Amino acid sequence: MPVLMPINEEERVAALREYGIVDAPPNATFDRLVRLAGHVFNVPIALISFIDSEKQYIQTQMGMNGRDIPREIPRDISFCAHTIAQDDVYFIPDTIQEQAFKYNPTVVAPPYIRFYAGIALRTPTGEAIGSLAVLDHLPHLKFSDADRQNLRDIGCLVTNAMETSRLDHARTKGRTAFTSAAATSCYAVVCVDGDGDVCFTNPPGRALFEGHDRMAGMEAIVPDLSRKAVANWTDNTDRTVTHRVYCGDGTQFEAEIDIFARDHGGWSFVIRDLGRYEAIEHRLARLASIDVVTGLPNKAAWHNALAGFVSSEEQLTMLMLDLDGFKDITQARDPLMVDAVLKTVAARLAATCPAALIISRLEGDTFAVLLRGDDLRIAHRTANDAIAAISAPMLYEEELIELEVSVGISLHPPHGTDAEDLMAAADLALHQAKISDRGTSVIFTTEFDDGARLRRNFEEELRQAFDRGELELYYQPQISMRDRSLKGAEALLRWHHPTRGLLMPGTFINVLGKMPLSSQIGEWILNTACQEAVKWTALNPDFQIAVNLFSSQFRAGSLLASIRHALKSTGLSPKNLEVEIVENILTTQDGVMAKTLHDLRSMGVGLAFDDYGTGFAALSVLKRYPASRLKIDQSFVCNAHEDAENAAVVKVIVYLAKVFGMDTIAEGVETEEQFDFLRRLGCLQAQGYLFGQPVPAQTFFETYILEDKKI
């Protein structure tokens, strides 16, 4: 959908220039409001931007850095350009389902926008010059009437702050420019000359004086700003004061008043009614601190409260609770049931911990409780009472629901002298409780921290390795069982460690897979492999490159857009790409994943189930997901020609593949005996050291593509 220019485009751009806001330095009020928007809507990204005839300018943002998106964006790809054409909230539930946005660079590449809601920011005369927007990397299928009103209200606060900027900018241009801007301002503007007589008022200013004697000057409406008081101002310093304003109609209000000297003597007063906007901001600020499902304080409120209590140097106990089995409920049940479960947990937690300083739902199925004191016996007793209460069966519409809960405990000051350390200690204890024996409580010990410190150091090494270009893709050939011709390759990650040499994935892939960075590295792997493969398909048109996916790429919600972008930017045909997914990832994702995989298959991209047969849902995943190929795990291949049980597993996998219309490929083929056995069973392809080890791209090209020989 092309971006339409407003009919009043010239007037609109001229109005934008009146604000001097495009190149303005950071604005503390704008910064506060985008953070408020982010918290109210629980989204990772919020921004205020303005748009001229060619570009969108991001003035203030939360949740992005310069690598995600530049400050200036071409107008023809900006969401803001669409927003300013709307009379009300502009809501996009899922960008990749919208023809106008599915190939947008900000959708298929960082910051991977999936959800967008924006409201136009308008001048007092109605020109839409920018937008306030909230965004997420995941779709938001609902945006309620209350959500829309909250976005309008925050937009109102932004336009209020914009008006201050407009008047300040006009003042720098001289008296004529300021008078012109003041004439259309929603603020009351009153100017007095050197004698204190009123010499100018705009319409809102005149309204304040109705019923008053204008000859009395400012003291008619603000007694504290009498002629005598103003006459004592011997310098021309700008000032902002708060005073009560008494209107001619008998009403009164608390006002914030900006005061600045006029060029030829006298003063200008810009009067803002604090009550008009404070009530809105206070309501939104409260909303931003409350979890809408449970009514408990949310994560932001928890952090603020915890920091306050810790700074008071009180002895404290923190309990961090996580619901075991909750993910099964979120995947298999309706949203109303999920909300009901969370509300029940919150109520039971409140009943169990009546003396708690604060109880919070941090996120998802994680709750936190803060208690006064650091008595271990009380901590364990409270934790065990909470476990018992929450684990009791719940009834929802005649259906019985049972949960377990694990609890991590940390104490202040023994386990942390600040809020961050106390949270980290409780989190480590919770992790230990979940892996040792669910439904228990564990108190933090320094041994947990030692292991966590080593893990954090290793994670930092991985981050630096990616930044320094130490990661490289190697490629292992995949061959046809029929004639041993090259059919494709699997892209495999290697790490050129500066001191430990070349590291195989087994030494780092499990840690990497749990890091947020894995999604970014997964995207790099995808693009790099496609770039190489497009060269190889020029000589071998049926060549297929296989790329492994991280579970984080599904959680990010941008996998489909990323693959589309990789194919489009490199020119690789979808038929030449296969993505590999380990079976256990499939059992931990929701229904969105099934749709994503069906969409990929519809595009023509291959889908392989890696390490098939090693998980727990072998048959169910074949029915639910549209795989094109099964990869037989090397643990079954290594001695299948000698071991009857492994041979039986391989036979079953080959049989299932035929029944479901899928291809098969065997991993880890190292001997001719294994090769012959698999071929007789009907396995179609193989990879392993018998045909070649993984090698760098150039070596692969020279050895397998240029040679074009049977392997």
N, C-alpha and C positions, 0 to 999 in steps of 0.2 A: 504494500500500500504506500503510494508516494506521500511525502509530507506536503500538505497544502499550506500555502502562505495565507495568513489572515488578510482580509480585505484592507484593513487599516495598517498594513505592515510599516509604512513610513512613519506614521504617528507612534506606533508601538516601539520601534527602534529609537525614535527621538525621546520617548518617555523613559526608556531604559537608560539613556545617556544622562538624564537628569539625576540619576542616583549615584553616578560615579562609582559603581559598585563592582564592575567587572574586574578591575585591576586593584581593588581595595585590599588592604592587609587583612589578616584573620580577624573575625568579629566574634568577641566572646559571647555575645547574646545568641548569634547564629549557632555557635558551637554548642551552647547549652541546649538549644531547641532541637538540633538534629539528634543529640544524645537522648533527649526526652522522647523523641519520635521512635528511636531505635528500641528503647525500653518499653514504651507503651505497646508497640506492635511485636515485640520480641523477635526482631529481625537483625541480621548481622550488618546490614548496610542501610544508611539513611543519608540523604544529601539535599542541599539547597543549591540550585543552579539557576543561571540566567542565560538567555538565548538572544543573540542578535540575528542579523540576516544570514550569517554564514556558519556560526558555531554555537555550541553549548559550552558555557563556562561553569565549571563546578566551583562554587564559592566556598562552601563548607561541606565536609563529609565526615561520616563515621564508618569505619570498617573496611576501607580500601587504602591501598598504598599506590605510589606512582607506577609500580610495575603492573598493577591490576588494570588501571585505566588512567589515561592522561587527564590533566585538568581541563584541556580543551578537546572537544569532540565535534567532528563535522555534523552540521545540523541534520543532514539527510539520514544519519543513522541514530540520532538521539531520540530517546523516549520523551524528553522534555518537549520536543517540537510537536509531538502528538498531544501531549497534556495541555499545552496552552490553547489548543483548538477546542477544548472541552469546556462546557459550562459547569461541570461538577467533577467529582472524583473520577479519575481514569484508572480502571482496574483491569489487570491482565493476570488471570489465574495461573497460566502456564505458557510461557513465551514460545516454547517449541511446538505448541499446538496452534499458534497464530501465524498465518501465512506472512504477515507483515514483519514478523520478528524472528522466525525460526532460523534464518541464516544471518541474523545480525551479528557483527563481530563481538559485541559485548555479551551475546548469548552463547556462541560456539567457542569463545575463548574467554580468558579472565576478564571480568569477574564472574562469568557464567550466570547471568541473570535468568532466573526461571519465573520469579514472581515480581510484579511491579504494581504499585499503587501510588498515584501522584495527584496533586491538586495544584491548579494554576495559582501563581502569585500575581495579584493585580494591583495596579496603581489606584489612587483615589478616583481617577476618572475612568477606570475600567479596563485599561490596556493590560493584557497578560504578558508579563515580561520574563517570567521564570516559573519554577515549580519547586515544591517540596515533595520528595518522594521517599518511599520505603521499599526496599528490595530484599530478595532472598535468593539463595542458590537452590532452593527447593520450591516446588509449586505450593500455592495456597489456594485451594479450591473454593474457599469461602472468604468473603469480606462483608461482614454484617452491616446493618444500618448503624449500629453503635460504632463500629470501626470507621465508617465513612464520616460520622459526625466528629469523632476524635481527630481524624486527619484534617477536617475542615477547621477545627478549633486550633490545632497546632499551626495550620496555615495562617490563621488569623493572627496568632502571636508573631509569626514571621513577618507578615505585612506590617504589623505594628512596629517591629524593629526596623524594617525597611524605611518606614516613614521618617524615623529619626535620622537615618543615613541620608535620605533625600534632602531634608532641611539643612543638615550639616554641610552637605556638598554644595547646596545652593548658596549658603552663607559665604563660602569661599569664593564664589563668583561675583559677589557684590550685592548692593542693596536691591537693585532691580530684579536680579535673579531670585533673591530670597523672597521678595514681596510676591513675585509670580508663583513661586512654589507654595508659599504660605496660603495664598488665596484658595488653593484646591486641597489643602491639608485637612485631614480628619482631626488633627489636634487643634486646640484653641491657641491662637498666636496673638499676642498683644505687644505693641511697641509703644514706648514712651520716649518723649524727647528729653533734652537736657534739664528741663524744668519739672519733669515728672508727669507732664500732661500726655494723655493717650493720643497718639497720632496715627495709629493703624490697628485695625482688628480684622481678622478674617471671619467668615460666617460663624464658626463655632465660638470664636472669641466674643463676637457681638452678642451671641446668645447668653453668655455669662453675665453681661452688663445689663440685660433687659430688666428694668425695674430699679437699676442703680444709677447714681449720678456719675457719668463718665468724667466729670470735672474732678472727681475725687482721686482719679488715677487708679493705680493697681490696688491701693489699700481698700478700695470699694469691694473688691472680691477676695483679696488676700490681705487681711489687716496686718500681718507680719511683714509685708513688703510696702510699708508706708513710704511717702516721699522722703521723710527724714532718714529712715533706715537705708533707702537706696542712695541718698545723697552722701552717706558716710562711706560708700564704696569708692575708695580713692584710686584703686587700680582698675584695669580693664580685664581682669582675669575672668575666664568663663567659670561658671559654677553650676552645680545641680543641687537643688534643695527640695525638701519635702514639707509641704504646708497644707493646711486645710483651705479649701476654696468655698466661698459662700456665694451662691448664685442669686441672681435677682428674683428668681421665682420662689425663693425660700429653701431650696434644696442645698445640700453641701456634700462635699466629697474630699477624700484625701488625694492629693496630687503630687506628682513628681514634676518639678519645674526646672527646665534648662534656661539659664540666664546668660546672655552674652552682650558685650558692648556693641553699640552701633557706630558706624564710621564717623558720623558727625555729631556725636554726643547722644546720650540716652541709652536705653537698654531694650532688648527684645526678650520676651518671655514665651517659651513654648510649654504649654500646660497639658500634661497627660493624666487622665483619670486612672489612678492605680486600681481602683476597685473593678473597673471595666474588664481588665485582663487578668488580675491576680486570681480571681475566683476560678477562671478557666485553667490557669497554670497550676493552681493548687490541686484541682480535681484531677488533672492529667498526671501530676507528679505522684499523687496517691495511687492512681491506676497503674503507673509505671512501677510501683513497688509491691504490687499485690499479684499473686498467681491467680489468674481468672478462674481456673477450674476448682481449686481447693479453698480459695480465700485466704490462704496463708501468705506471709511475706515471701517474696520471690528472691532470686539469687542476689539481685542488686541490693535489696533491703537487708538481706542477711549479711552481706559483706560490710555494709555501712555499720550495722549494729555490732557485728563481731569486732570490727576495728575499734569502735568506741569502748566496748567492754574491756578489750585487751589493753587499751591505752590507760585504763583506770587502774591497772595492775592488780585487778581482782584475781583470785584463784578460780579457775573455770574448768568445766568438763564439757567436751564436745562429743556428741554422738553423730556419726554419719551412717545412714541406713539406706540399703538398696534392696529392692524387691526382687527376689529370685523367682523366675518363671513369668514375670510380667510381660516380657516380649511375646510370649505365646498368646497372651490375652490380646495384645494390640494387633497381632496378625490375624487372629482367628475370629475376633468378636467385633461387634459394632461399636462405634465411637461413644455412644451413650453409656454402654457398659464400662468402657475404659474410664470415662469420667466418673462414673458411680464408684468404681473401685478406688480411684484416687481420693475421692471425697471421703469414703469410708476409712481409708488408711489415715488421712489427715485427722478425722474425728477421733479415731482410736488412739492416735499418737497424742493428741491434745488431752484426752481423758487420762492417759497413762502418765503424762508429764505435766501435771497442773502447776508445778513450781518453776517450769522452764522460763528462762529469760526471753527466749525467742524460739519458735518452731518454724521451719521454712521448708518449702519444696524447692530444691535447688534446680532441678531439671529432670525431665523424664520421670523415672521411678526412683529418684534419689532425694531423700529428705535429710534434714539436719536439725539437731536439738542442742541448745546451749543451756547448761545448768550452772548454778553458782556452786563453788567449792571444787576441790580436787580429791575427794575421798573415793578410792578405788572400789570399795565395797558398794557404795551408793551408785557409782557408775555402772558396775556390773549388774546390780539389782534392777536399776532402771532400764538398762539395755535388755535384760532378760524379760522384764515385764512387757516391754514394747514388742519383743519378738512373739511372746505368747498372745498378746492382744491382736496383733496384725495377722498372725498365722491362723487365728480362729476362722472357721468357714464363713463365707459371705454368701448371702442369697440375693440374686438379682433376677427378677421376673421368673421365679421358680427354678432358676438354675444355680447350682452350688458352685462356688468359686473358692479355691484354696490357694494360698500363697505362702511362701517362706520369705523370711527377711534376714539379711546379714547385717551386722553392725560393727563399725570400726570406732574405736574410742581413743581420744587424745586428751591430754591434760595441759592446762596452762598454769604455771610456766614450765613445768618439767619437759614437755615435748615441743614447745614452741613459744618463743617470746613475742612473736607478732602474729597477726591474723593469718598471713600466708603460710607460715610454718605450721601453725596449729591445724589448718585445713589440710595441708600436705600430709601431716602425720596421721590424721584421721582417715584420709583416703588410702594411705598405705596399709593401715590396719584393716580397713574394709576389704581391700584387695586380698589380704591374707585370709580373712574370714571366708571369703567366697571360694577361694581355691582349696582351703583346708577341709571345711565341713560346713556346708550351707546351713542356715538357720542357727548360727552361733554368733557370739560377740568376741572380738579380739581387741586387746589393748596394744597400742603402739609400743615397739621396742626399737632400740637403735640398730639392731640387725636389719630390720626392714629398710631403714634409711640407707644403710651401707649398700644394699643391693640396688635400691632405687637410684642412688648417686652414680653407681657404675652404669646403670641403664641410661641415665640422663647424659652422662659423658659420652656414651656410645652414640646416643641419638644426636648429640651435637656434632660428633665426628661425621655422621651421615649427612647432616645438613651442610656442613662445610664441604664434604666430598661432592655433593651435587653442585654447590656454588662454584667450586674450583674445577669442575669438569673431570673429576676422577672416575665417574661412572661411564661404562661403555657397554654397548650391545655386542654380544657374540651370536653367531648363527650356526645352528646344527641342521644338517640336511635331513629331509624326510623323503623316503624313496618308495617307489611302487614295488609291491611284492611280486607282481607279474613279470616285470622285465628289468627291475632294479634301476629304472630311470628316475631322475630327479623330479619330484612333484612339488617340493616346497621347502620351507625352513622354519624353525622355531627361533624367535628372538629371545636370548637369555642374557640376564644382567650380570655384569662383572664389575668389581671395584678394584681400581688400581690404588691400593692403600700406600701412602708415602713411606711407611716403615715395615709393613707386613707383606708387601708384595701383592700379587693378584689374588683377590678373595673370591671364592665361589658363593653363590646365593645362600647356601646353607648356613653360612657364618653370620649373615646379616638380614636375610629377607623376612624372618619372623618379627624382628624388632621394627624393621621398616614398615611392614604391613600394618602395624598398630599406630604409626605416626600420622598426623594430618598431612605431612609432607608426601606420603605415599600417593595421594591423588595427583599431586603435581608431577611427581616422578613418573607415574603411570601414563600421564598425558605426554610427557617427553618421550617415553618408550614408544608409545603409539605413533607419534609423529616421525620419530627417527626411523623406526622400522618401515613405515610407509614410504619415506623418502628413499630409502635404499631399495625397497621392493619394486618401486616404479621403474628404476633403471634395469632391474633384472627381468621384469616382465617384457621389456622391449625385445629381449632375445629368447625368452621362454614365456609366451603369452598365458599359459595355464599355470604358471608358478603361483603358489599361495604362501603368504607370510602369516605365521601364527604368533599372536601376541597375548601374553598373560595379563589378566586384569587383577587389580587389587579390589578388595571389598569396599574400600573407601571411595572408589570411583563410582560405585552404585549409590553409596550414601550421599555423595555430593549432588546427585540428581542431574548431572550434566553429561553423563556418559554418551547418550545418543547424539547430543549436539557436538561433543568432542570428536566422535568418530566421523560424523558428517563433515566437520571442519577439516580433519586430517585427510580424508579422501578428496575433498574439494581442493584443498591447498596444494596437495602433492600430485593430483591427477590419477591416483591409483583407482582402479575399478573395484567396486565392492566385492566382486567375485574373487579377487586376488587377496582378500583379507579374511583371516579367521581369528576370532577372539577365543581365548581359553579361560574357562572358569572352573575352579575346584568345586567339587560337589558340596562341600560343607558350607560354602558361601551361599549356595542356593537355598539351604535350609534355614538361614538366618535373615533372609530378606523378605520384604512384603510383596503385595500384589503388584506394586509399581514395577518391580523387577521383571515380572512375567511380561508385562506390556512392553517394556524396553527391549527385551530379548526378541519378542515377536516382531517388533518394529525393525530390529536389526536384520532378522531373517527376511523380512519383506523387502528390505533394501538389497538383499543379495549377499550380505556378509555371512561367512560361515561361523558356526558356533560349536565349539568342542568342549565336552566335559572332561576335564583333566583328572588324572588319578582315579578314573572311574572304578567303583567297586570298593573303595577304601572308606566311604562314608556310611551314613545310616539311612539314607532315603533313596537307594539306588533305583528302585522301580518307580516310586512316586515322581521323581524329577523327570523321568523319561515321559511320563504322561502329561506333566504340567508345562514343561519347557521345550521349545522347538529346536533341540540339538540337531546338528547335521553330522556330527562325528563323536565317537567315544574313543578316548585315549586309555588304553589298557595299562595300568600302573606297572612299573618295572618290578615291583615286589612280587607280582604274579608271573612276570615274564621270565625272570632270571633262571628258574629251574622247572618251568612248566613242562618241558620235554622229559623230565625225570620224576617229578612229583605229581602224584595223581590228584591231590586236592587242588593245587594251583592250576593243573591242566583243566580240571572241571570248571574252575572259576573263569578261565579264559574262554572255554567253549560256550559257557552261558552268556558271557558278554558279547561274543561274536554272534550268537544266536539272537539275543535281544536286539542288537543293532540291525540285523536283517529284518526282524519282525517290524521294527519301528522305522525302517527305511533309512538307516543311518550308515555312514562309513565307519571303519575302525582303523586305528593306528596303534601299534605297540611301541612302548617306550623301553629304553634300556636294552636293546638287542645287541649282544656282544659276540655271539658265536654263530657259525653256520648251522649248528644243530637247532638252536633257537629259531633261526630264520626259517628253516625247512619245516619245523613243527608248526609255526604260526601260519605259514603259507598253506599247508595242508588243511588247517582248520578254516581257512577262508578269510583270514585277516588281510586287509587290502593294502595297508602301508606300514612302514616301520621307521624308527630312528634309533640311533645308538652308536656306540663306538665301532661297531662292525663296519659302518658306512662313513664315519668321520666324527671327530670331536668338534665341539663348538669353536668357531674361529672368528676373528674380526671381519668386518664387512668386506674390506678389500681382498683379504685372503679367500673369503668365500666366493667372491666374484671371479677371481682368477682360477680357483680350483674347480668350482662346480658349474659356474655359468658359462664362462668362456670355453672350457673344455667340452661341455655338452656330451658327456660320455656316460655309459652305464657305470654304476658304482658297485 
